[in-house]
Amino acid sequence: MIGMLPMVLGTPVDLNSPGHYVHWGVIQISVANLVVVGVMLLVFILALVLPFPRGRDRK
């Protein structure tokens, strides 16, 4: 069981290898940063679209 602990706690990607990059003309961005930007845009769009919780009506 102790021998499997580093395998379980290890990262799903090899951090010792060079990063992967995406090129669009003069724009170059790493895939990891592109994923972070995509998640931030998704959260921003969800914050705009999802309704705010409503309080109780005062009568």
N, CA, C, O and CB atoms as a CASP TS submission, in Angstrom:
PFRMAT TS
TARGET T0000
AUTHOR 0000-0000-0000
METHOD Language model
MODEL 1
PARENT N/A
ATOM      1  N   MET     1       0.822  -1.198   0.000  1.00  0.00           N
ATOM      2  CA  MET     1       0.000   0.000   0.000  1.00  0.00           C
ATOM      3  C   MET     1       0.862   1.256   0.000  1.00  0.00           C
ATOM      4  O   MET     1       0.537   2.221  -0.691  1.00  0.00           O
ATOM      5  CB  MET     1      -0.933   0.001   1.204  1.00  0.00           C
ATOM      6  N   ILE     2       1.943   1.265   0.752  1.00  0.00           N
ATOM      7  CA  ILE     2       2.802   2.451   0.822  1.00  0.00           C
ATOM      8  C   ILE     2       3.481   2.671  -0.531  1.00  0.00           C
ATOM      9  O   ILE     2       3.747   3.815  -0.900  1.00  0.00           O
ATOM     10  CB  ILE     2       3.866   2.300   1.951  1.00  0.00           C
ATOM     11  N   GLY     3       3.761   1.623  -1.261  1.00  0.00           N
ATOM     12  CA  GLY     3       4.404   1.765  -2.562  1.00  0.00           C
ATOM     13  C   GLY     3       3.509   2.449  -3.580  1.00  0.00           C
ATOM     14  O   GLY     3       4.013   3.054  -4.526  1.00  0.00           O
ATOM     15  N   MET     4       2.177   2.369  -3.413  1.00  0.00           N
ATOM     16  CA  MET     4       1.247   3.002  -4.356  1.00  0.00           C
ATOM     17  C   MET     4       0.959   4.460  -4.007  1.00  0.00           C
ATOM     18  O   MET     4       0.383   5.180  -4.823  1.00  0.00           O
ATOM     19  CB  MET     4      -0.057   2.225  -4.396  1.00  0.00           C
ATOM     20  N   LEU     5       1.348   4.912  -2.812  1.00  0.00           N
ATOM     21  CA  LEU     5       1.033   6.262  -2.371  1.00  0.00           C
ATOM     22  C   LEU     5       1.591   7.334  -3.309  1.00  0.00           C
ATOM     23  O   LEU     5       0.850   8.258  -3.645  1.00  0.00           O
ATOM     24  CB  LEU     5       1.564   6.479  -0.978  1.00  0.00           C
ATOM     25  N   PRO     6       2.844   7.271  -3.750  1.00  0.00           N
ATOM     26  CA  PRO     6       3.310   8.301  -4.698  1.00  0.00           C
ATOM     27  C   PRO     6       2.543   8.276  -6.017  1.00  0.00           C
ATOM     28  O   PRO     6       2.365   9.317  -6.648  1.00  0.00           O
ATOM     29  CB  PRO     6       4.795   8.119  -4.976  1.00  0.00           C
ATOM     30  N   MET     7       2.091   7.102  -6.435  1.00  0.00           N
ATOM     31  CA  MET     7       1.345   7.021  -7.681  1.00  0.00           C
ATOM     32  C   MET     7      -0.025   7.682  -7.530  1.00  0.00           C
ATOM     33  O   MET     7      -0.511   8.328  -8.458  1.00  0.00           O
ATOM     34  CB  MET     7       1.191   5.556  -8.118  1.00  0.00           C
ATOM     35  N   VAL     8      -0.643   7.522  -6.370  1.00  0.00           N
ATOM     36  CA  VAL     8      -1.956   8.106  -6.124  1.00  0.00           C
ATOM     37  C   VAL     8      -1.844   9.621  -5.966  1.00  0.00           C
ATOM     38  O   VAL     8      -2.691  10.361  -6.466  1.00  0.00           O
ATOM     39  CB  VAL     8      -2.599   7.483  -4.872  1.00  0.00           C
ATOM     40  N   LEU     9      -0.809  10.082  -5.278  1.00  0.00           N
ATOM     41  CA  LEU     9      -0.642  11.507  -5.023  1.00  0.00           C
ATOM     42  C   LEU     9       0.080  12.235  -6.160  1.00  0.00           C
ATOM     43  O   LEU     9       0.204  13.459  -6.117  1.00  0.00           O
ATOM     44  CB  LEU     9       0.116  11.704  -3.734  1.00  0.00           C
ATOM     45  N   GLY    10       0.551  11.520  -7.161  1.00  0.00           N
ATOM     46  CA  GLY    10       1.266  12.129  -8.266  1.00  0.00           C
ATOM     47  C   GLY    10       0.361  12.951  -9.165  1.00  0.00           C
ATOM     48  O   GLY    10      -0.861  12.805  -9.140  1.00  0.00           O
ATOM     49  N   THR    11       0.970  13.810  -9.953  1.00  0.00           N
ATOM     50  CA  THR    11       0.198  14.647 -10.868  1.00  0.00           C
ATOM     51  C   THR    11      -0.198  13.852 -12.102  1.00  0.00           C
ATOM     52  O   THR    11       0.503  12.915 -12.484  1.00  0.00           O
ATOM     53  CB  THR    11       0.999  15.896 -11.271  1.00  0.00           C
ATOM     54  N   PRO    12      -1.318  14.216 -12.734  1.00  0.00           N
ATOM     55  CA  PRO    12      -1.738  13.480 -13.935  1.00  0.00           C
ATOM     56  C   PRO    12      -0.901  13.824 -15.166  1.00  0.00           C
ATOM     57  O   PRO    12      -1.009  13.146 -16.188  1.00  0.00           O
ATOM     58  CB  PRO    12      -3.196  13.762 -14.227  1.00  0.00           C
ATOM     59  N   VAL    13      -0.073  14.861 -15.088  1.00  0.00           N
ATOM     60  CA  VAL    13       0.796  15.232 -16.208  1.00  0.00           C
ATOM     61  C   VAL    13       2.236  15.221 -15.741  1.00  0.00           C
ATOM     62  O   VAL    13       2.517  15.372 -14.552  1.00  0.00           O
ATOM     63  CB  VAL    13       0.418  16.624 -16.781  1.00  0.00           C
ATOM     64  N   ASP    14       3.144  15.044 -16.681  1.00  0.00           N
ATOM     65  CA  ASP    14       4.570  15.044 -16.379  1.00  0.00           C
ATOM     66  C   ASP    14       5.057  16.485 -16.290  1.00  0.00           C
ATOM     67  O   ASP    14       5.102  17.187 -17.300  1.00  0.00           O
ATOM     68  CB  ASP    14       5.371  14.254 -17.453  1.00  0.00           C
ATOM     69  N   LEU    15       5.421  16.929 -15.089  1.00  0.00           N
ATOM     70  CA  LEU    15       5.851  18.315 -14.892  1.00  0.00           C
ATOM     71  C   LEU    15       7.321  18.524 -15.224  1.00  0.00           C
ATOM     72  O   LEU    15       7.806  19.655 -15.173  1.00  0.00           O
ATOM     73  CB  LEU    15       5.593  18.738 -13.466  1.00  0.00           C
ATOM     74  N   ASN    16       8.035  17.468 -15.559  1.00  0.00           N
ATOM     75  CA  ASN    16       9.446  17.592 -15.911  1.00  0.00           C
ATOM     76  C   ASN    16       9.656  17.804 -17.407  1.00  0.00           C
ATOM     77  O   ASN    16      10.784  18.042 -17.839  1.00  0.00           O
ATOM     78  CB  ASN    16      10.197  16.360 -15.461  1.00  0.00           C
ATOM     79  N   SER    17       8.611  17.725 -18.191  1.00  0.00           N
ATOM     80  CA  SER    17       8.742  17.904 -19.640  1.00  0.00           C
ATOM     81  C   SER    17       8.424  19.349 -20.009  1.00  0.00           C
ATOM     82  O   SER    17       7.773  20.049 -19.234  1.00  0.00           O
ATOM     83  CB  SER    17       7.806  16.927 -20.407  1.00  0.00           C
ATOM     84  N   PRO    18       8.864  19.804 -21.161  1.00  0.00           N
ATOM     85  CA  PRO    18       8.526  21.164 -21.585  1.00  0.00           C
ATOM     86  C   PRO    18       7.026  21.315 -21.812  1.00  0.00           C
ATOM     87  O   PRO    18       6.339  20.347 -22.136  1.00  0.00           O
ATOM     88  CB  PRO    18       9.288  21.529 -22.864  1.00  0.00           C
ATOM     89  N   GLY    19       6.523  22.536 -21.639  1.00  0.00           N
ATOM     90  CA  GLY    19       5.099  22.789 -21.806  1.00  0.00           C
ATOM     91  C   GLY    19       4.676  22.743 -23.263  1.00  0.00           C
ATOM     92  O   GLY    19       5.504  22.829 -24.170  1.00  0.00           O
ATOM     93  N   HIS    20       3.385  22.607 -23.471  1.00  0.00           N
ATOM     94  CA  HIS    20       2.824  22.604 -24.816  1.00  0.00           C
ATOM     95  C   HIS    20       2.228  23.984 -25.083  1.00  0.00           C
ATOM     96  O   HIS    20       1.599  24.581 -24.209  1.00  0.00           O
ATOM     97  CB  HIS    20       1.746  21.477 -24.984  1.00  0.00           C
ATOM     98  N   TYR    21       2.433  24.473 -26.287  1.00  0.00           N
ATOM     99  CA  TYR    21       1.992  25.824 -26.630  1.00  0.00           C
ATOM    100  C   TYR    21       1.081  25.802 -27.842  1.00  0.00           C
ATOM    101  O   TYR    21       1.175  24.912 -28.687  1.00  0.00           O
ATOM    102  CB  TYR    21       3.190  26.732 -26.893  1.00  0.00           C
ATOM    103  N   VAL    22       0.194  26.793 -27.920  1.00  0.00           N
ATOM    104  CA  VAL    22      -0.706  26.977 -29.047  1.00  0.00           C
ATOM    105  C   VAL    22      -0.292  28.274 -29.733  1.00  0.00           C
ATOM    106  O   VAL    22      -0.056  29.283 -29.068  1.00  0.00           O
ATOM    107  CB  VAL    22      -2.219  27.012 -28.592  1.00  0.00           C
ATOM    108  N   HIS    23      -0.205  28.249 -31.054  1.00  0.00           N
ATOM    109  CA  HIS    23       0.217  29.423 -31.808  1.00  0.00           C
ATOM    110  C   HIS    23      -0.927  29.901 -32.692  1.00  0.00           C
ATOM    111  O   HIS    23      -1.515  29.115 -33.435  1.00  0.00           O
ATOM    112  CB  HIS    23       1.469  29.111 -32.659  1.00  0.00           C
ATOM    113  N   TRP    24      -1.245  31.207 -32.608  1.00  0.00           N
ATOM    114  CA  TRP    24      -2.190  31.851 -33.522  1.00  0.00           C
ATOM    115  C   TRP    24      -1.501  33.089 -34.074  1.00  0.00           C
ATOM    116  O   TRP    24      -1.637  34.177 -33.514  1.00  0.00           O
ATOM    117  CB  TRP    24      -3.551  32.220 -32.801  1.00  0.00           C
ATOM    118  N   GLY    25      -0.775  32.937 -35.151  1.00  0.00           N
ATOM    119  CA  GLY    25      -0.054  34.074 -35.716  1.00  0.00           C
ATOM    120  C   GLY    25       1.006  34.563 -34.747  1.00  0.00           C
ATOM    121  O   GLY    25       1.959  33.843 -34.448  1.00  0.00           O
ATOM    122  N   VAL    26       0.845  35.781 -34.256  1.00  0.00           N
ATOM    123  CA  VAL    26       1.830  36.337 -33.327  1.00  0.00           C
ATOM    124  C   VAL    26       1.492  36.005 -31.875  1.00  0.00           C
ATOM    125  O   VAL    26       2.271  36.332 -30.979  1.00  0.00           O
ATOM    126  CB  VAL    26       1.924  37.849 -33.504  1.00  0.00           C
ATOM    127  N   ILE    27       0.359  35.370 -31.624  1.00  0.00           N
ATOM    128  CA  ILE    27      -0.049  35.028 -30.265  1.00  0.00           C
ATOM    129  C   ILE    27       0.419  33.620 -29.938  1.00  0.00           C
ATOM    130  O   ILE    27       0.169  32.676 -30.687  1.00  0.00           O
ATOM    131  CB  ILE    27      -1.585  35.147 -30.099  1.00  0.00           C
ATOM    132  N   GLN    28       1.099  33.495 -28.811  1.00  0.00           N
ATOM    133  CA  GLN    28       1.558  32.195 -28.337  1.00  0.00           C
ATOM    134  C   GLN    28       1.171  32.073 -26.868  1.00  0.00           C
ATOM    135  O   GLN    28       1.519  32.936 -26.062  1.00  0.00           O
ATOM    136  CB  GLN    28       3.107  32.021 -28.536  1.00  0.00           C
ATOM    137  N   ILE    29       0.451  31.006 -26.513  1.00  0.00           N
ATOM    138  CA  ILE    29      -0.011  30.807 -25.140  1.00  0.00           C
ATOM    139  C   ILE    29       0.105  29.336 -24.796  1.00  0.00           C
ATOM    140  O   ILE    29      -0.117  28.467 -25.640  1.00  0.00           O
ATOM    141  CB  ILE    29      -1.473  31.305 -24.957  1.00  0.00           C
ATOM    142  N   SER    30       0.455  29.065 -23.545  1.00  0.00           N
ATOM    143  CA  SER    30       0.571  27.669 -23.128  1.00  0.00           C
ATOM    144  C   SER    30      -0.831  27.069 -22.979  1.00  0.00           C
ATOM    145  O   SER    30      -1.804  27.781 -22.731  1.00  0.00           O
ATOM    146  CB  SER    30       1.370  27.550 -21.792  1.00  0.00           C
ATOM    147  N   VAL    31      -0.908  25.782 -23.131  1.00  0.00           N
ATOM    148  CA  VAL    31      -2.192  25.096 -23.038  1.00  0.00           C
ATOM    149  C   VAL    31      -2.761  25.232 -21.621  1.00  0.00           C
ATOM    150  O   VAL    31      -3.972  25.376 -21.454  1.00  0.00           O
ATOM    151  CB  VAL    31      -2.038  23.603 -23.421  1.00  0.00           C
ATOM    152  N   ALA    32      -1.904  25.189 -20.611  1.00  0.00           N
ATOM    153  CA  ALA    32      -2.373  25.330 -19.232  1.00  0.00           C
ATOM    154  C   ALA    32      -3.004  26.712 -19.015  1.00  0.00           C
ATOM    155  O   ALA    32      -4.063  26.816 -18.395  1.00  0.00           O
ATOM    156  CB  ALA    32      -1.205  25.111 -18.239  1.00  0.00           C
ATOM    157  N   ASN    33      -2.368  27.764 -19.515  1.00  0.00           N
ATOM    158  CA  ASN    33      -2.931  29.103 -19.370  1.00  0.00           C
ATOM    159  C   ASN    33      -4.202  29.259 -20.186  1.00  0.00           C
ATOM    160  O   ASN    33      -5.119  29.967 -19.770  1.00  0.00           O
ATOM    161  CB  ASN    33      -1.913  30.154 -19.789  1.00  0.00           C
ATOM    162  N   LEU    34      -4.273  28.612 -21.335  1.00  0.00           N
ATOM    163  CA  LEU    34      -5.470  28.673 -22.158  1.00  0.00           C
ATOM    164  C   LEU    34      -6.652  28.010 -21.444  1.00  0.00           C
ATOM    165  O   LEU    34      -7.781  28.492 -21.539  1.00  0.00           O
ATOM    166  CB  LEU    34      -5.219  28.000 -23.517  1.00  0.00           C
ATOM    167  N   VAL    35      -6.401  26.917 -20.737  1.00  0.00           N
ATOM    168  CA  VAL    35      -7.451  26.257 -19.966  1.00  0.00           C
ATOM    169  C   VAL    35      -7.927  27.167 -18.839  1.00  0.00           C
ATOM    170  O   VAL    35      -9.129  27.261 -18.591  1.00  0.00           O
ATOM    171  CB  VAL    35      -6.948  24.915 -19.399  1.00  0.00           C
ATOM    172  N   VAL    36      -7.006  27.835 -18.154  1.00  0.00           N
ATOM    173  CA  VAL    36      -7.377  28.742 -17.063  1.00  0.00           C
ATOM    174  C   VAL    36      -8.211  29.897 -17.589  1.00  0.00           C
ATOM    175  O   VAL    36      -9.209  30.265 -16.970  1.00  0.00           O
ATOM    176  CB  VAL    36      -6.126  29.277 -16.350  1.00  0.00           C
ATOM    177  N   VAL    37      -7.825  30.474 -18.713  1.00  0.00           N
ATOM    178  CA  VAL    37      -8.591  31.566 -19.315  1.00  0.00           C
ATOM    179  C   VAL    37      -9.978  31.083 -19.714  1.00  0.00           C
ATOM    180  O   VAL    37     -10.959  31.796 -19.504  1.00  0.00           O
ATOM    181  CB  VAL    37      -7.853  32.140 -20.539  1.00  0.00           C
ATOM    182  N   GLY    38     -10.081  29.893 -20.281  1.00  0.00           N
ATOM    183  CA  GLY    38     -11.381  29.339 -20.659  1.00  0.00           C
ATOM    184  C   GLY    38     -12.296  29.120 -19.464  1.00  0.00           C
ATOM    185  O   GLY    38     -13.492  29.402 -19.539  1.00  0.00           O
ATOM    186  N   VAL    39     -11.741  28.615 -18.351  1.00  0.00           N
ATOM    187  CA  VAL    39     -12.548  28.410 -17.149  1.00  0.00           C
ATOM    188  C   VAL    39     -13.004  29.747 -16.582  1.00  0.00           C
ATOM    189  O   VAL    39     -14.142  29.866 -16.126  1.00  0.00           O
ATOM    190  CB  VAL    39     -11.756  27.622 -16.090  1.00  0.00           C
ATOM    191  N   MET    40     -12.131  30.759 -16.601  1.00  0.00           N
ATOM    192  CA  MET    40     -12.518  32.081 -16.104  1.00  0.00           C
ATOM    193  C   MET    40     -13.626  32.685 -16.959  1.00  0.00           C
ATOM    194  O   MET    40     -14.554  33.290 -16.422  1.00  0.00           O
ATOM    195  CB  MET    40     -11.305  33.021 -16.076  1.00  0.00           C
ATOM    196  N   LEU    41     -13.546  32.534 -18.268  1.00  0.00           N
ATOM    197  CA  LEU    41     -14.606  33.037 -19.144  1.00  0.00           C
ATOM    198  C   LEU    41     -15.915  32.303 -18.893  1.00  0.00           C
ATOM    199  O   LEU    41     -16.981  32.919 -18.898  1.00  0.00           O
ATOM    200  CB  LEU    41     -14.200  32.897 -20.613  1.00  0.00           C
ATOM    201  N   LEU    42     -15.846  31.011 -18.675  1.00  0.00           N
ATOM    202  CA  LEU    42     -17.057  30.228 -18.385  1.00  0.00           C
ATOM    203  C   LEU    42     -17.706  30.692 -17.087  1.00  0.00           C
ATOM    204  O   LEU    42     -18.926  30.847 -17.029  1.00  0.00           O
ATOM    205  CB  LEU    42     -16.723  28.727 -18.298  1.00  0.00           C
ATOM    206  N   VAL    43     -16.910  30.915 -16.048  1.00  0.00           N
ATOM    207  CA  VAL    43     -17.454  31.386 -14.776  1.00  0.00           C
ATOM    208  C   VAL    43     -18.050  32.780 -14.934  1.00  0.00           C
ATOM    209  O   VAL    43     -19.100  33.066 -14.358  1.00  0.00           O
ATOM    210  CB  VAL    43     -16.364  31.392 -13.690  1.00  0.00           C
ATOM    211  N   PHE    44     -17.407  33.643 -15.698  1.00  0.00           N
ATOM    212  CA  PHE    44     -17.922  34.989 -15.935  1.00  0.00           C
ATOM    213  C   PHE    44     -19.260  34.943 -16.670  1.00  0.00           C
ATOM    214  O   PHE    44     -20.192  35.659 -16.303  1.00  0.00           O
ATOM    215  CB  PHE    44     -16.909  35.812 -16.736  1.00  0.00           C
ATOM    216  N   ILE    45     -19.360  34.117 -17.692  1.00  0.00           N
ATOM    217  CA  ILE    45     -20.608  34.012 -18.457  1.00  0.00           C
ATOM    218  C   ILE    45     -21.718  33.427 -17.587  1.00  0.00           C
ATOM    219  O   ILE    45     -22.861  33.879 -17.652  1.00  0.00           O
ATOM    220  CB  ILE    45     -20.404  33.141 -19.718  1.00  0.00           C
ATOM    221  N   LEU    46     -21.384  32.419 -16.770  1.00  0.00           N
ATOM    222  CA  LEU    46     -22.380  31.851 -15.870  1.00  0.00           C
ATOM    223  C   LEU    46     -22.849  32.880 -14.845  1.00  0.00           C
ATOM    224  O   LEU    46     -24.022  32.886 -14.474  1.00  0.00           O
ATOM    225  CB  LEU    46     -21.813  30.623 -15.161  1.00  0.00           C
ATOM    226  N   ALA    47     -21.951  33.748 -14.383  1.00  0.00           N
ATOM    227  CA  ALA    47     -22.339  34.780 -13.425  1.00  0.00           C
ATOM    228  C   ALA    47     -23.284  35.792 -14.064  1.00  0.00           C
ATOM    229  O   ALA    47     -24.136  36.352 -13.374  1.00  0.00           O
ATOM    230  CB  ALA    47     -21.101  35.491 -12.875  1.00  0.00           C
ATOM    231  N   LEU    48     -23.154  36.035 -15.345  1.00  0.00           N
ATOM    232  CA  LEU    48     -24.054  36.953 -16.036  1.00  0.00           C
ATOM    233  C   LEU    48     -25.406  36.323 -16.336  1.00  0.00           C
ATOM    234  O   LEU    48     -26.431  37.003 -16.289  1.00  0.00           O
ATOM    235  CB  LEU    48     -23.420  37.427 -17.320  1.00  0.00           C
ATOM    236  N   VAL    49     -25.415  35.040 -16.643  1.00  0.00           N
ATOM    237  CA  VAL    49     -26.631  34.370 -17.107  1.00  0.00           C
ATOM    238  C   VAL    49     -27.494  33.860 -15.957  1.00  0.00           C
ATOM    239  O   VAL    49     -28.718  33.982 -16.000  1.00  0.00           O
ATOM    240  CB  VAL    49     -26.268  33.217 -18.018  1.00  0.00           C
ATOM    241  N   LEU    50     -26.865  33.288 -14.929  1.00  0.00           N
ATOM    242  CA  LEU    50     -27.632  32.710 -13.838  1.00  0.00           C
ATOM    243  C   LEU    50     -28.303  33.812 -13.024  1.00  0.00           C
ATOM    244  O   LEU    50     -27.696  34.853 -12.770  1.00  0.00           O
ATOM    245  CB  LEU    50     -26.728  31.848 -12.939  1.00  0.00           C
ATOM    246  N   PRO    51     -29.548  33.592 -12.614  1.00  0.00           N
ATOM    247  CA  PRO    51     -30.253  34.624 -11.852  1.00  0.00           C
ATOM    248  C   PRO    51     -29.720  34.708 -10.425  1.00  0.00           C
ATOM    249  O   PRO    51     -29.229  33.731  -9.860  1.00  0.00           O
ATOM    250  CB  PRO    51     -31.764  34.342 -11.836  1.00  0.00           C
ATOM    251  N   PHE    52     -29.835  35.910  -9.864  1.00  0.00           N
ATOM    252  CA  PHE    52     -29.463  36.104  -8.468  1.00  0.00           C
ATOM    253  C   PHE    52     -30.550  35.510  -7.578  1.00  0.00           C
ATOM    254  O   PHE    52     -31.720  35.503  -7.961  1.00  0.00           O
ATOM    255  CB  PHE    52     -29.248  37.613  -8.150  1.00  0.00           C
ATOM    256  N   PRO    53     -30.187  35.016  -6.407  1.00  0.00           N
ATOM    257  CA  PRO    53     -31.222  34.524  -5.498  1.00  0.00           C
ATOM    258  C   PRO    53     -32.083  35.710  -5.021  1.00  0.00           C
ATOM    259  O   PRO    53     -31.570  36.798  -4.757  1.00  0.00           O
ATOM    260  CB  PRO    53     -30.579  33.771  -4.278  1.00  0.00           C
ATOM    261  N   ARG    54     -33.360  35.481  -4.922  1.00  0.00           N
ATOM    262  CA  ARG    54     -34.274  36.542  -4.522  1.00  0.00           C
ATOM    263  C   ARG    54     -34.601  36.419  -3.047  1.00  0.00           C
ATOM    264  O   ARG    54     -34.710  35.320  -2.505  1.00  0.00           O
ATOM    265  CB  ARG    54     -35.556  36.501  -5.361  1.00  0.00           C
ATOM    266  N   GLY    55     -34.757  37.573  -2.407  1.00  0.00           N
ATOM    267  CA  GLY    55     -35.153  37.594  -1.009  1.00  0.00           C
ATOM    268  C   GLY    55     -36.651  37.415  -0.886  1.00  0.00           C
ATOM    269  O   GLY    55     -37.358  37.297  -1.887  1.00  0.00           O
ATOM    270  N   ARG    56     -37.127  37.396   0.340  1.00  0.00           N
ATOM    271  CA  ARG    56     -38.570  37.270   0.556  1.00  0.00           C
ATOM    272  C   ARG    56     -39.263  38.581   0.199  1.00  0.00           C
ATOM    273  O   ARG    56     -38.712  39.664   0.392  1.00  0.00           O
ATOM    274  CB  ARG    56     -38.875  36.878   2.023  1.00  0.00           C
ATOM    275  N   ASP    57     -40.454  38.465  -0.314  1.00  0.00           N
ATOM    276  CA  ASP    57     -41.239  39.664  -0.643  1.00  0.00           C
ATOM    277  C   ASP    57     -41.752  40.293   0.646  1.00  0.00           C
ATOM    278  O   ASP    57     -42.266  39.604   1.527  1.00  0.00           O
ATOM    279  CB  ASP    57     -42.428  39.319  -1.597  1.00  0.00           C
ATOM    280  N   ARG    58     -41.606  41.583   0.738  1.00  0.00           N
ATOM    281  CA  ARG    58     -42.138  42.302   1.903  1.00  0.00           C
ATOM    282  C   ARG    58     -43.543  42.773   1.596  1.00  0.00           C
ATOM    283  O   ARG    58     -43.773  43.432   0.582  1.00  0.00           O
ATOM    284  CB  ARG    58     -41.233  43.505   2.289  1.00  0.00           C
ATOM    285  N   LYS    59     -44.493  42.434   2.474  1.00  0.00           N
ATOM    286  CA  LYS    59     -45.871  42.833   2.234  1.00  0.00           C
ATOM    287  C   LYS    59     -46.341  43.766   3.317  1.00  0.00           C
ATOM    288  O   LYS    59     -47.487  44.216   3.290  1.00  0.00           O
ATOM    289  CB  LYS    59     -46.782  41.621   2.152  1.00  0.00           C
TER
END
